[in-house]
């Protein structure tokens, strides 16, 4: 009876796995959207996450849950919160693969309360606080943006904003502007100092002549950190006296701010450019870094430009002459006649635009903002550095959407058209350019992997099973064993076959395995379950098993004949070596047939078996033969007896439990006291993939 309950729990208990991105183009539940000429629309709602969440969590504590509704799609985005923070002035690329920053995932809302939001499925990733925001995601059927209309994000305010996210089942027709330009990380604010000279450190208090740094992926440093050292992708502020601010970084490194004024020895103490940020745009999105402030002691200096925000759009197709913008903002020039430094430009943001068909537009831009100019007629003060280019991902076919992610130009002292050391320098700005990636085929649903080993219904599987099959080339294959993440296998770009041998013993008894694939930020559904048993019968047991009636059962003349096979297989059922029916197994491999009146069996001993139709090469054809006895209904025993009657007591979940329990019970009856076989199944041969156990 314990085996019956185990199988019942394994297959029909309510298990909820984490929900990867299988949302495609959305449900269309938001209807259509039309933004008319001269209108400007913000379609997303934002709230910060209040408490950190771990992978697997379903409860989100947020600052304000009132705007969310059950059934709604949301996006979690780790906008900032990089730890440990790079040292001030470190311009080495910031690699994000080891932490949460930039990571995002879609999730659906199950319920809303004053305390927060409950999701329908657990999260795939964990998210930090501060730095994570929860954003509503409209799911449209069609979107139209008029010729003079603007669809935009709310600006980032240090806690929320800067993200424009929506899905469209049909067409996104853009004749206007869809934008997150200048809506990302903030530029260093203007602060007027007393006159200071000689400071050159990466961190200098504003009260001693340092200027505010631009904002980046390190949280809670905006309006606090000052001095010429950049903080991650936030540009450094110009140091005393009148040096320019550094440009923000993103796809490349921001430009350095211009030198201090003649009165300070024209030293190279302008703000350092923000560092480049390295990540895959299929998996993360990052705002452009803000530019640093230009040093000011005469009220004429200017702050840094804001970086571009992030845009994430998937649509059935995209058309129209409109533009999609994620540019960084230019820094303002000093006021005419002012002898202070100018701010650095903001870096370009991130833009992911993926179409299930054609992708056409008037242009996509994620370029850096220009550094601020200086304007004094005789004083040589520091212009601002240009912001780096951002990151652009375009996907569709045909692809007709010109894209750019250029670095912003350095500012100049206008009187002499002299950058005074501000960068990037034309012809030498490759490190400051952004990143463009285009995929010339449509985005679409990802098919789940096909598991070929073990066969569904296999018994006698070795204690360290071999799991193998095929998946889309280059995909990451996840194995889920008994409802829990078990292992991941990373395929190479041209590789379809995966193989993974369990590194430790799997317990004897019944198990279920499913597989899914992830590729380019999208995930497949889980495959149909494959049921197998470790131990029991010898390896090579047939893939089709007769379960009802059990060996020696006493049944009515029109009994239920039921069993287990690979999912969706065609099965021939034979009684006394004569075919009585051809049936199809369901998605979990269950098949059944009740003999018709014309097929009623005479009293006495009979035999039943099943065999697979349309089998794969090398696949076992037939089940073992089960012998049973037909008796008159009045002679049957009463009580719990699956198979004792036309319906066999197998309706609903109780029937499923009985069917599977009897299958397991048959194995115990046939092999009393038998131990799992020693040895291991054949290995995968030459190593074809990198496989690592997943955390349980």
Secondary structure, 3 states (H helix, E strand, C coil): CHHHHHHHHHHHCCCCCCCCCCCCCCCCCCEEEEECCCCEEECCCEEEECCCECCCCCEEEECCCCCCCCCCEEEEEECCCCCCCCCCCCCCCEECCCCCCCEEEEEEEEEEECCEEEECCCCCCCECCCCEEEEEEEEEEEEEECCCCEEECCCCCCCCCCEEEEEEEEEEEECCEEECCCCCCCCCCCCECCCCCCCCCCCCCHHHCCCECCCCCCCCCCCCCECCCCECCECCCCCCCCCCCCCCCCCCCCCCCCCCCHHHCCCCCCCCCCCCEECCCCCECCCCCCCCCCCECCCCCCCCCCCCCEEEEEEEEEECCCEEECCCCCCCCCCCCCCCCCCCCCCCCEEEEEECCCEECCEEECCCCCCCCECCCCCCCCCCCCCCCCEEEEECCCEECCEECCCCCCCCECCCCECCCCCCCCCCCHHHCCEEEEECCCCCCCCCCEEEECCCCEEEECCCCEEEEECCCCCEEEEEECCEEEEEEECCCCCCEEEEECCCCCCCEEEEEEEEEEECCEECCCCCCEEEEECCCCCCCCCCEEEECCCCCEECCCCEEEEECCCCCEEEEEECCEEEEEEECCCCCEEEEECCHHHCCCCEEEEEEEEEECCCCCCCCECCCEEEEECCHHHCCCCCCCCCCCCCCCCHHHHHHHHHHHHHHHHHHHCCCCCCCCCCCCCCCCCCCEEEECCC
